[in-house]
Every structure is written in C-alpha cells, then in structure tokens.
Amino acid sequence: MKTVAVIGAGALAHIFCRETQRLLSDDYRIVAVMARHEEHANELADSLDADACTTLDDLLSSFPDIVVEFAGREAVKEYAQRVLEHGSDLVIASIGALADDAFRKNLEAAAKANHRKVYLPNGAIGALDLMQTFALMGNAEVVIGNTKAPKSLEGAPYLKGKTLSADKKEVVFTGSVPDAINGFPKNVNVAVAAALASGTLTDARVQITSDPNSTENVHRIRLKNNLMRAELTVAGKPDPANPKSSTSTAWSVVALLKNLASPVQFF
C-alpha cells in the first residue's frame, strides 16, 4: 500500500480525499493534509484519520510515497522541487505553473536527479495521450477555447477594472498560453496541459469567453497536423464551493492513482 499526502484543503482536495478513501483504500492511504490555515487542515485531516500540517516539513515528515497538490500554481512553485528532493513522487493539479519554462526545466531536472516522477493529470479535460501523439508527429496546430460564466472568471488579473456583461456573451481574451495563464491563473490550467502535451506551449492559441447563460465550464480543443485532426469538447459543472474549478479535476487525480496501481494501465 502506498501512502499519500495532500497539499491543499479546499473543495477539490475534499473530493479527492473522500473518493480515494472510498474507492482506492486497498492501494492507498492518505497520511497527511497540509493547508496554510490550521483549522482547514484539521477539518479535512480529521475526516481521514490523517495528520494535519501547516508546513511542508511537517507534511514530508511522514515520508509519503506520493504528494498530491491542489493548492494553486504559487504553491507548486514554492513546494514542488522540495517534494521531489525529499523522495516523494508528485501529482500536480495546478498545471499552469509549468507554463514557466525555467521552473519547468528545473523541476524536470530535480525529478531526474532524485529518481522521482511528476504526474500531470487530465484535469478538467482529457486526451493528453492523443495530444502527445500529435507532439511526436510534429507540426501540430492547437486552438483552445474556454467558455465560463462571469462568476467563474471574476478576480482574474487580466480583468482588473473590467466588469463582465451580465446579459451578453463576450470574448474576453485571445492570445498565447503563457499570457492566458498569467491573466487567468485559476481558469486555464487546461490550456497549459493541452499545450504542453501537444508540444505547442509557445504556438497554441487560447480564446476565453464569458457567457452569463452558461451553467458549465466548457473546454473546446482543436488539433491538426499534416496527417490527423481532432476536436475535443468537455463540459463540466463548476464546483459549487469553488466556481473557478471543475469537480472533474479532483476525479481525474483519483483516476490517475487508480491507473498507477492497476496491473493493466490505460494511456
């Protein structure tokens, strides 16, 4: 049985911990939960019979086999390398952190030097395996469209000083993946995941649409090269406790752990 520690105690961390405990208890045991606020860590840890932590040192003191992150891209940048150096594998939900080339390369080097793995789940989309095939074939063209309700986009740095329409659908951003994640750090992790998997981080285009009539977070990804083309549309309900995220993100990490523990693995 492998041990798991979780960075973050928000809505997605709660779903992940609950469902991992319910579905994967033969293969995994959650031993520690970390949050900046002690009461949040205590609340989740108590439901799991796990340790509540407020520092990374405390979290890693149990020497978990796998650390799962649900705390945002700044947390990834702050903690990821230390997790690998301490000897744990790492699952990153906030994939947007990897749009930073220097950080990503340092993280890859740390994983290799310490013989550890960094796992990037599908999150709110899917088909990262297909996108890797496009990357290997070369000449991939990728367009990523995100449509969300205004409430899901509120607070994004790119929208500072702008009021989104309450009755009209509008395109609020068109540009590159790095610019998208910097402008919407809690909204477009899927764009970074798709661009990294398809090898188009600097070339893929992102369009973000605010739709007051939308009750779902909708992601549309179009890929093509000289030999193939693909279109992927995924629509998911935003988490009621955190409308900027989709509940499927937490479920995708549960699916990842299930796949890692299985003698037959999907790719």
Rosetta blueprint (number, residue, H / E / L):
1 M L
2 K E
3 T E
4 V E
5 A E
6 V E
7 I E
8 G L
9 A L
10 G L
11 A H
12 L H
13 A H
14 H H
15 I H
16 F H
17 C H
18 R H
19 E H
20 T H
21 Q H
22 R H
23 L H
24 L L
25 S L
26 D L
27 D L
28 Y E
29 R E
30 I E
31 V E
32 A E
33 V E
34 M E
35 A L
36 R L
37 H L
38 E H
39 E H
40 H H
41 A H
42 N H
43 E H
44 L H
45 A H
46 D H
47 S H
48 L H
49 D L
50 A L
51 D E
52 A E
53 C E
54 T L
55 T L
56 L H
57 D H
58 D H
59 L H
60 L H
61 S L
62 S L
63 F L
64 P L
65 D L
66 I E
67 V E
68 V E
69 E E
70 F L
71 A L
72 G L
73 R H
74 E H
75 A H
76 V H
77 K H
78 E H
79 Y H
80 A H
81 Q H
82 R H
83 V H
84 L H
85 E H
86 H H
87 G L
88 S L
89 D E
90 L E
91 V E
92 I E
93 A L
94 S L
95 I H
96 G H
97 A H
98 L H
99 A H
100 D L
101 D H
102 A H
103 F H
104 R H
105 K H
106 N H
107 L H
108 E H
109 A H
110 A H
111 A H
112 K H
113 A H
114 N L
115 H L
116 R L
117 K L
118 V E
119 Y E
120 L L
121 P L
122 N L
123 G L
124 A L
125 I L
126 G L
127 A L
128 L H
129 D H
130 L H
131 M H
132 Q H
133 T H
134 F H
135 A H
136 L H
137 M H
138 G L
139 N L
140 A L
141 E E
142 V E
143 V E
144 I E
145 G E
146 N E
147 T E
148 K E
149 A L
150 P H
151 K H
152 S H
153 L H
154 E L
155 G L
156 A L
157 P H
158 Y H
159 L H
160 K L
161 G L
162 K L
163 T L
164 L L
165 S L
166 A L
167 D L
168 K L
169 K L
170 E E
171 V E
172 V E
173 F E
174 T E
175 G E
176 S E
177 V H
178 P H
179 D H
180 A H
181 I H
182 N H
183 G H
184 F L
185 P L
186 K L
187 N L
188 V L
189 N H
190 V H
191 A H
192 V H
193 A H
194 A H
195 A H
196 L H
197 A H
198 S H
199 G L
200 T L
201 L L
202 T L
203 D L
204 A L
205 R E
206 V E
207 Q E
208 I E
209 T E
210 S E
211 D L
212 P L
213 N L
214 S L
215 T L
216 E L
217 N E
218 V E
219 H E
220 R E
221 I E
222 R E
223 L E
224 K E
225 N L
226 N L
227 L L
228 M L
229 R E
230 A E
231 E E
232 L E
233 T E
234 V E
235 A E
236 G E
237 K L
238 P E
239 D E
240 P L
241 A L
242 N E
243 P E
244 K E
245 S E
246 S E
247 T H
248 S H
249 T H
250 A H
251 W H
252 S H
253 V H
254 V H
255 A H
256 L H
257 L H
258 K H
259 N H
260 L H
261 A H
262 S L
263 P L
264 V L
265 Q L
266 F L
267 F L
